[in-house]
């Protein structure tokens, strides 16, 4: 039977702040941010931004989209606009129809002197692209990499995630969590979600005792 003190309240979805002023710059993402800030002086009509899940690629994509007035796409299409964002592009790789669509999208963007930003978890050289012409187009694009987080990056990211949930969390709590969770952006997100849920369910603030209790109950962080 589940602990009644950990019943998660439903119907509340925190809004993540995606503005340029809300972005947490760290050693691991500074190079990627600098690449986006170079626009429109990119050396090509596209850029591949890649890094671990939860590392801030979507936030960076929103920053660039606001700067470039770019449109977000859900799948590769042509004639959508001159400046575009297509996230998680790896999900389209390996499918013949989607690879053809990506090839035509890149050609269309280049012919219109537009720009496209792709996001992914791995570098294009590691994608199992079947269409040779598409592979050559993708490998010709510059890339911007977000590195896996160190402790400083995790603390900064968790501070922002708690702030997005309007939670005032002491630095000692965040330090405690960072030293005990897996060193990944996904684990940082999971820790924040677990502590937020526990605080809402129990009506308690996020403190060291609550953090210890959540970790002791074996929350998958």
C-alpha positions in Angstrom: 0.0 0.0 0.0 1.3 3.4 -0.9 2.2 5.9 1.8 -0.8 8.3 2.1 1.6 11.2 2.8 3.0 10.8 -0.7 -0.2 11.0 -2.7 0.7 13.3 -5.6 -1.8 16.2 -6.2 -3.1 16.2 -9.7 -4.0 19.0 -12.1 -0.9 21.1 -11.6 1.7 21.5 -14.3 4.6 23.9 -13.6 5.5 26.3 -16.4 9.2 26.3 -17.2 10.6 29.8 -17.9 12.2 29.7 -21.4 13.4 33.2 -21.9 17.0 34.2 -22.4 17.2 35.8 -18.9 16.0 32.5 -17.4 18.8 30.4 -19.0 21.4 29.1 -16.6 24.8 29.4 -18.2 27.5 26.8 -17.2 30.8 25.6 -18.4 29.0 22.7 -20.1 26.6 24.8 -22.2 28.4 28.1 -22.7 29.8 27.0 -26.1 26.3 25.9 -27.3 24.9 29.3 -26.2 27.7 31.1 -28.0 26.9 29.2 -31.3 23.2 30.3 -31.1 24.3 33.9 -30.4 26.4 33.9 -33.6 23.2 33.7 -35.7 22.7 34.9 -38.4 26.4 34.6 -39.1 26.4 30.8 -39.0 28.8 29.1 -41.6 25.9 27.1 -42.9 22.1 27.2 -43.2 21.7 24.9 -40.3 23.0 23.9 -36.9 22.7 20.7 -34.8 22.5 21.2 -31.1 23.1 18.0 -29.2 23.5 16.9 -25.6 22.0 14.7 -22.9 18.3 14.6 -22.2 17.2 17.4 -19.9 20.3 19.5 -20.6 18.5 22.6 -21.8 18.3 22.0 -25.5 14.7 23.0 -25.7 15.4 26.2 -23.6 18.2 27.1 -26.0 15.9 26.4 -29.0 13.3 28.8 -27.6 15.9 31.5 -27.0 17.1 31.2 -30.6 13.5 31.0 -32.0 12.7 34.2 -30.2 15.8 35.9 -31.6 15.3 34.6 -35.1 11.5 34.5 -35.1 11.7 30.9 -36.0 8.8 28.4 -36.1 8.8 25.1 -34.2 8.0 22.0 -36.4 6.6 18.7 -35.2 8.0 16.8 -38.2 10.0 17.7 -41.3 8.0 19.8 -43.8 8.9 22.3 -46.5 7.4 25.7 -47.1 6.7 26.3 -43.4 9.0 29.3 -43.0 12.5 30.6 -43.5 13.7 29.9 -40.0 12.8 26.7 -38.3 13.4 24.4 -35.2 13.0 20.7 -35.3 13.6 18.9 -32.0 14.6 15.3 -31.3 15.5 14.9 -35.0 17.0 11.4 -34.3 13.4 10.0 -34.1 13.1 10.5 -37.9 16.4 8.8 -38.8 16.1 5.3 -40.2 12.6 5.9 -41.7 12.8 6.2 -45.5 9.9 8.6 -45.8 11.1 10.9 -43.1 14.7 10.8 -44.3 13.5 12.0 -47.8 11.5 14.7 -46.1 14.5 15.8 -44.1 16.6 15.9 -47.2 14.1 18.1 -49.0 13.7 20.3 -45.9 17.4 21.0 -45.8 17.5 21.7 -49.6 14.5 24.0 -49.3 16.0 25.9 -46.4 19.3 26.4 -48.2 17.6 27.6 -51.4 15.6 30.2 -49.5 18.7 31.3 -47.6 16.9 30.3 -44.4 18.2 28.6 -41.2 17.2 25.5 -39.3 18.1 24.4 -35.8 18.0 20.7 -35.1 18.2 19.2 -31.6 19.4 15.7 -30.7 21.1 13.7 -28.0 24.0 12.5 -30.2 26.2 14.0 -32.9 25.1 13.4 -36.5 28.1 11.2 -37.2 26.5 8.6 -34.8 23.0 8.7 -36.5 22.2 5.5 -38.5 21.2 7.5 -41.6 20.2 5.3 -44.5 19.9 7.9 -47.3 23.5 8.8 -48.5 22.6 12.3 -49.7 20.9 13.1 -46.4 23.9 11.8 -44.5 26.3 14.1 -46.4 24.0 17.1 -45.8 23.8 16.4 -42.1 27.5 15.9 -41.7 28.2 19.2 -43.4 26.2 21.1 -40.7 28.1 22.6 -37.8 27.4 21.2 -34.4 27.1 22.7 -30.9 27.5 20.3 -27.9 26.2 20.5 -24.3 28.4 18.5 -22.1 27.2 16.2 -19.3 26.8 18.2 -16.1 29.3 18.7 -13.2 28.1 19.5 -9.7 28.0 23.2 -10.4 25.8 22.7 -13.4 23.4 20.3 -11.5 23.1 22.8 -8.7 22.3 25.6 -11.1 19.8 23.6 -13.0 18.0 22.3 -9.9 17.8 25.8 -8.5 16.0 26.9 -11.7 13.7 23.9 -11.7 12.7 24.6 -8.1 12.2 28.3 -9.0 9.9 27.3 -11.9 7.7 25.5 -9.4 7.8 28.6 -7.2 9.7 26.7 -4.4 12.2 28.5 -2.3 14.7 25.8 -1.5 17.8 26.4 0.7 21.2 25.9 -1.0 22.1 23.2 1.6 19.2 21.1 0.3 20.3 21.3 -3.3 23.9 20.6 -2.3 22.6 17.5 -0.4 20.7 16.2 -3.4 23.5 16.8 -5.9 25.9 14.8 -3.8 23.5 11.8 -3.7 21.8 11.6 -7.0 23.1 10.2 -10.3 25.1 12.9 -12.1 22.7 13.6 -14.9 20.2 16.2 -16.0 17.5 13.5 -16.0 18.2 12.6 -12.4 18.1 16.3 -11.4 14.7 16.7 -13.0 13.5 13.6 -11.2 14.7 14.8 -7.9 12.9 18.1 -8.2 9.7 16.5 -9.2 9.9 14.0 -6.3 10.6 16.8 -3.7 7.9 19.0 -5.2 5.3 16.2 -5.0 6.3 15.3 -1.5 6.1 18.9 -0.4 2.6 19.4 -1.9 1.3 16.1 -0.5 2.5 16.7 3.0 2.1 20.5 3.2 5.8 20.9 4.2 8.5 23.0 2.8 11.4 21.5 0.9 14.0 21.1 3.7 16.8 18.7 4.5 14.6 16.4 6.6 12.1 16.1 3.7 14.9 15.5 1.2 16.3 12.8 3.4 12.9 11.1 3.8 12.3 11.1 0.0 15.7 9.6 -0.7 15.2 7.1 2.1 12.0 5.9 0.6 13.9 4.8 -2.4 12.6 7.4 -4.9 14.1 6.7 -8.3 16.3 9.8 -8.7 
